[in-house]
Amino acid sequence: MKAVGIIVEYNPFHNGHLYHLEETKKKTSADCVIAVMSGNFLQRGEPALVSKWARTNMALSAGVDLVVELPYVFAVQSAEMFASGAVALLDALHCAEICFGSESGEIDPFIEAVHTLQKRQQEYDMHIQQALKTGISYPQAITRAWKQLQIADIDLTKPNNILGFSYVKAIKEQNSSIIPRTVQRIASGYHDETFSHPFIASATSLRKTLSGSIEQLEHISPYIPSYTKHALEQYYSTYGTFHEWEHYFPLLKYRIMTMEENELQRMANVDEGLEYRFKQAIVEAETFSQFIHSIKTKRYTWTRLQRTCAHILTNFTKEQMAATKKPAYIRLLGMSENGRRYLQIVKKKLSLPLITNAARLHSDYIYEQEKKAVAAYTAIFPEPIRTNATKEEYATPPIYWRACK
């Protein structure tokens, strides 16, 4: 069986994701689709709208065959680290190809860019350092270096292009045999906050419309499959909320206000005196949005600051980040009957242990951080919902899709 890998967040799963999934199957003629999916906190430093289990159900409903978790230590990171962890997991699962969404829809510029960059790495790094000295953010510095070197015709101001480049780069650096492919995004941009198409909308606009409650669900119905709508309804009925940063702000404020500057400085991404800015701003801030606005600069983007806040909330340190090199296990979240058959074929060839019971991971340092992320994610629930939601992390077996029909 030939497997293709996709790297996703599905926050939530929408019609654009369905288009990507269907085009991936057409483009690769794969027998099995494997999704590496972020857990309860996402690449931009946000809590997921609903839990990984709810999003796994969405993925399986759509036709994904296997869903495995991208651990927190890779998921809530820059594009390079995010891609490195995801590609390593797909390589361990013997995926023949990866297919990602991009603004261009052409794979050759990504491959050319990676090859060129390898030859000019030292020059590229020098341009980035020079750009950073002007006070701009790291993503902006990369874009400037890219233009100065005229590496390839890829717009690196587009998030999906940045991730796509990082996937191809990770494949090359890991000497993987995976073949990269890409599908062109349609209709809406990654950060679009409004609806401009009759049935395709960005996840950003969907989350903004929902704004943490169920009342606006009908307004986003044209842009999501019926099973996504059902999963959202079911989640809200059980837990009484959709997750967003504002719900976590009291916890974050408590953390920052009760930590000394030297404790804050140990947290991942807290650099260049950022701990003092955090301590000063948190006293006056009444909302998460107000807090981020008060410390945001050209150098520190909203996304970077959100990731930093997630690390503070989950107690993820610089030391832990430095120790993170590559995945140590494959955490299976869900499978279809077809996915089960694929695992039977490749199980003995897997280069990482396949985990179906979280209890087996009690001493793994990557999973120790996952437990902290779960504790933070469920902390906004009242009891006994909070305890039950926390137990889900350890007690829920992989979702078997055939049994759910």
C-alpha positions in Angstrom: 0.0 0.0 0.0 1.2 3.5 -0.9 0.8 6.1 1.8 0.7 9.9 1.4 1.2 12.2 4.4 -0.5 15.5 5.2 0.4 17.8 8.0 -2.7 19.5 9.6 -4.4 21.3 12.4 -8.0 21.1 11.3 -9.0 24.0 13.6 -11.7 23.3 12.6 -11.9 21.0 9.5 -13.6 23.0 6.7 -14.4 22.8 3.0 -10.9 24.0 2.0 -9.4 21.2 4.0 -11.7 18.7 2.2 -10.6 20.1 -1.2 -6.9 19.6 -0.2 -7.6 16.1 1.0 -9.4 15.1 -2.2 -6.8 16.7 -4.4 -4.1 15.0 -2.5 -5.7 11.6 -3.3 -6.0 12.5 -7.0 -2.5 13.9 -7.3 -0.7 11.0 -5.5 -3.0 8.0 -6.2 -2.2 6.9 -2.7 -3.9 3.9 -1.0 -3.7 5.4 2.5 -3.8 9.0 3.8 -1.9 9.7 7.0 -2.4 13.0 8.8 0.1 14.3 11.4 -2.1 16.6 13.5 -1.2 19.1 16.2 -2.5 18.3 19.6 -4.4 20.8 21.9 -2.1 23.7 21.2 -1.3 24.8 17.7 1.7 26.2 15.7 0.7 29.9 16.1 0.5 29.4 19.9 -3.3 29.1 20.1 -5.4 26.6 22.0 -7.3 24.5 19.6 -11.0 25.3 19.1 -11.9 21.8 20.2 -9.8 18.9 21.5 -7.6 16.6 19.4 -10.2 13.8 19.8 -12.9 15.9 18.3 -10.7 17.0 15.4 -9.6 13.4 14.9 -13.2 12.5 14.4 -13.5 15.3 11.8 -10.5 13.9 9.9 -11.7 10.3 9.9 -15.2 11.4 8.8 -13.5 13.3 5.8 -11.6 10.2 4.6 -8.2 10.4 6.4 -7.1 6.8 7.2 -4.6 7.4 10.1 -4.3 10.3 12.4 -1.2 10.6 14.6 -0.3 13.4 17.0 2.4 16.0 16.5 3.6 16.5 20.1 3.5 19.9 21.7 7.3 20.2 21.6 7.2 20.3 17.8 3.6 21.6 17.3 4.0 25.0 19.1 7.2 26.0 17.3 8.6 28.0 14.4 7.9 26.6 10.9 11.3 24.9 10.8 10.9 22.9 14.0 7.2 22.2 13.3 8.1 20.8 9.9 11.0 18.8 11.2 8.9 16.9 13.7 6.0 16.3 11.3 8.3 15.0 8.5 10.1 12.7 10.8 6.8 11.1 11.9 5.7 10.6 8.3 9.0 9.2 7.4 8.8 6.7 10.3 5.4 5.7 9.0 6.9 5.0 5.5 5.0 7.6 3.6 6.0 7.7 0.0 4.9 11.3 -0.5 3.8 14.4 1.3 1.3 16.8 -0.1 0.9 20.3 1.3 -1.2 23.3 0.4 0.6 26.4 -1.0 -0.3 29.7 -2.7 1.6 28.8 -5.9 0.6 25.2 -6.4 3.9 24.4 -8.1 6.5 22.1 -6.3 9.6 22.9 -8.4 10.2 26.3 -6.9 10.2 24.8 -3.4 12.7 22.1 -4.4 14.9 24.6 -6.3 14.9 26.9 -3.3 16.0 24.2 -0.9 18.9 23.1 -3.2 20.0 26.7 -3.8 19.9 27.5 -0.1 22.0 24.6 0.8 24.8 26.0 -1.4 24.4 29.5 0.0 23.6 28.7 3.6 26.4 30.9 5.1 25.4 33.9 3.0 21.7 33.4 3.8 22.4 33.2 7.6 24.5 36.4 7.3 21.7 38.3 5.6 19.2 37.1 8.3 21.5 38.3 11.1 21.9 41.7 9.4 18.2 42.1 8.9 17.5 41.2 12.6 19.8 43.9 13.7 17.4 46.4 12.2 14.8 45.4 14.7 12.4 43.4 12.4 10.9 40.0 13.2 12.5 36.7 12.3 9.9 35.9 9.5 10.5 39.4 8.0 14.3 38.8 8.2 13.9 35.5 6.3 11.8 37.2 3.6 14.3 40.0 3.2 17.2 37.5 3.0 15.2 35.5 0.5 14.7 38.5 -1.8 18.3 39.6 -1.5 19.6 36.3 -2.6 16.9 35.9 -5.2 16.7 32.2 -4.3 13.4 31.3 -6.0 10.0 32.7 -7.0 8.2 31.9 -3.8 6.3 34.5 -1.7 7.5 33.9 1.8 5.1 36.3 3.3 2.5 33.6 2.8 2.2 31.2 5.7 1.6 28.1 3.7 4.6 28.8 1.4 6.8 29.2 4.5 5.6 25.8 5.8 5.9 24.2 2.4 9.5 25.3 2.1 10.2 24.0 5.6 8.7 20.6 4.7 10.8 20.2 1.6 13.9 21.4 3.6 13.2 18.9 6.4 12.9 16.0 3.8 16.3 17.0 2.4 18.0 17.4 5.8 16.6 14.1 7.1 17.7 12.2 3.9 14.2 11.0 3.5 12.9 9.3 0.4 9.6 11.1 0.7 8.5 12.9 -2.5 7.0 16.4 -1.8 3.9 17.5 -3.7 1.7 20.6 -3.4 -1.9 21.6 -4.0 -2.8 25.2 -4.7 -5.0 26.9 -2.1 -8.2 28.2 -3.5 -10.5 31.2 -2.7 -9.3 32.4 0.7 -6.0 33.3 2.4 -4.7 31.8 5.6 -5.3 34.9 7.6 -8.5 36.1 5.9 -11.0 37.2 8.6 -14.0 37.7 6.4 -16.1 35.5 4.1 -15.5 36.3 0.4 -16.5 33.0 -1.2 -19.8 31.1 -1.1 -18.4 27.9 0.4 -14.6 28.3 1.1 -13.4 30.2 4.1 -10.2 30.3 6.2 -10.2 28.6 9.6 -9.2 32.1 11.0 -12.5 33.6 9.8 -14.5 30.6 11.1 -13.0 30.9 14.5 -13.5 34.6 14.6 -17.2 34.2 13.7 -17.7 31.5 16.4 -15.9 33.7 19.0 -16.0 30.9 21.6 -19.7 30.2 21.5 -22.3 28.1 19.7 -24.7 30.9 18.7 -22.9 31.7 15.4 -22.6 28.1 14.2 -25.3 28.5 11.5 -23.3 31.4 10.0 -20.3 29.1 9.3 -22.4 26.1 8.1 -21.9 26.8 4.4 -18.1 26.6 4.9 -17.9 23.3 6.8 -19.0 19.7 6.1 -22.0 18.4 8.1 -19.8 16.1 10.2 -17.7 19.1 11.3 -20.9 20.9 12.4 -22.0 17.9 14.2 -18.7 17.5 16.0 -18.7 21.2 17.0 -22.3 20.8 18.3 -21.4 17.7 20.3 -18.3 19.3 21.8 -20.1 22.4 22.9 -22.9 20.3 24.4 -20.4 18.3 26.4 -18.0 21.1 27.5 -20.0 24.3 27.2 -17.3 26.2 25.2 -15.0 26.5 22.3 -11.4 27.3 23.3 -9.8 30.6 22.7 -7.0 32.5 24.4 -9.2 34.9 26.4 -10.5 31.9 28.4 -6.9 31.2 29.5 -5.8 34.8 30.3 -6.6 34.6 34.0 -4.3 31.5 34.3 -1.6 33.2 32.2 -1.9 36.4 34.3 -1.5 34.4 37.5 1.5 32.6 36.1 3.3 35.7 35.1 2.5 37.7 38.2 3.7 35.0 40.5 6.9 34.3 38.7 10.2 36.1 39.3 12.0 37.6 36.3 14.6 34.9 36.4 11.9 32.2 36.3 10.3 33.8 33.3 13.6 34.1 31.6 13.9 30.3 31.7 10.8 29.8 29.6 11.1 29.0 25.9 11.2 32.1 23.6 11.6 34.6 26.5 14.7 36.4 25.2 16.3 39.8 25.1 14.6 41.1 28.3 11.2 40.1 27.2 10.5 38.9 30.8 10.6 42.5 32.0 8.1 43.6 29.3 5.8 40.8 30.3 6.0 41.6 34.0 5.3 45.3 33.4 2.4 44.8 30.9 0.6 42.1 32.8 -0.3 44.3 35.7 -2.5 46.6 33.6 -3.8 44.2 31.0 -7.4 43.1 31.4 -7.7 40.9 28.4 -5.3 38.7 26.4 -5.7 40.8 23.3 -4.9 43.9 25.3 -1.8 42.2 26.8 -0.4 41.2 23.4 -1.1 44.6 21.9 0.9 46.2 24.7 4.0 44.2 24.1 3.9 43.6 20.4 6.7 45.3 18.3 8.2 44.9 14.9 10.6 42.4 16.4 8.0 40.4 18.4 5.1 39.4 16.2 1.7 38.4 17.5 2.4 34.8 16.6 5.7 34.6 18.4 4.2 36.2 21.5 1.3 33.8 21.5 3.7 30.9 21.3 5.7 32.4 24.2 2.5 32.7 26.3 1.7 29.1 25.5 5.1 28.0 26.8 4.7 30.0 30.0 1.2 28.5 30.5 2.5 25.0 30.0 5.9 25.6 31.7 8.0 24.7 28.7 11.6 25.8 29.3 14.5 26.8 27.1 16.3 23.7 28.4 13.5 21.4 27.2 13.3 23.1 23.8 17.1 22.7 23.3 16.8 19.0 24.2 14.1 18.4 21.6 15.7 16.9 18.5 13.4 14.4 16.9 10.2 12.5 17.8 10.6 9.5 20.1 7.3 7.8 19.4 4.2 7.7 17.1 1.0 8.5 19.1 -2.0 7.0 17.2 -5.2 9.0 17.6 -7.4 7.4 15.1 -7.7 5.0 12.2 -10.1 3.8 9.5 -10.3 0.1 8.5 -8.0 1.0 5.6 -5.6 2.6 8.0 -5.6 -0.4 10.2 -4.7 -2.6 7.2 -1.8 -0.3 6.4 -0.5 -0.5 10.0 -0.6 -4.3 9.8 1.7 -4.1 6.7 4.2 -1.6 8.0 4.1 -2.2 11.8 7.2 -4.4 11.9 9.2 -1.9 9.8 8.4 1.2 11.9 11.5 3.1 13.1 9.6 4.5 16.1 7.4 2.8 18.7 3.7 3.0 17.8 1.8 4.1 20.9 -1.9 3.3 21.4 -1.9 3.6 25.2 -0.5 6.8 26.7 0.4 4.9 29.9 3.4 3.5 28.0 4.8 7.0 27.8 5.0 7.8 31.5 8.8 8.4 31.5 9.2 10.1 28.1 10.3 13.7 28.4 8.3 14.7 25.2 5.2 13.2 26.6 5.8 14.8 30.0 5.3 18.2 28.3 2.2 16.8 26.5 0.7 16.1 30.0 1.4 19.7 31.0 -0.3 20.9 27.8 -3.4 18.8 28.5 -3.5 20.1 32.1 -3.4 23.7 30.8 -6.0 23.0 28.1 -8.5 21.5 30.4 -8.0 24.0 33.2 -10.8 26.3 32.0 -13.5 23.6 32.6 -15.5 23.4 35.8 -15.4 20.2 37.8 -16.1 17.4 37.3 -15.8 18.2 33.5 -12.2 19.2 34.0 -11.2 15.9 35.6 -13.1 13.9 33.1 -11.5 15.8 30.2 -8.0 15.3 31.7 -8.7 11.5 32.0 -9.5 11.4 28.3 -5.9 12.0 27.5 -4.8 8.8 29.3 -7.9 6.6 28.9 -9.0 7.2 25.3 -7.9 4.5 22.9 -7.4 5.4 19.2 -10.7 6.1 17.5 -11.6 3.2 15.2 -13.7 4.8 12.5 -15.6 1.7 11.3 -16.9 1.2 14.9 -18.3 4.8 14.9 -20.5 4.4 11.8 
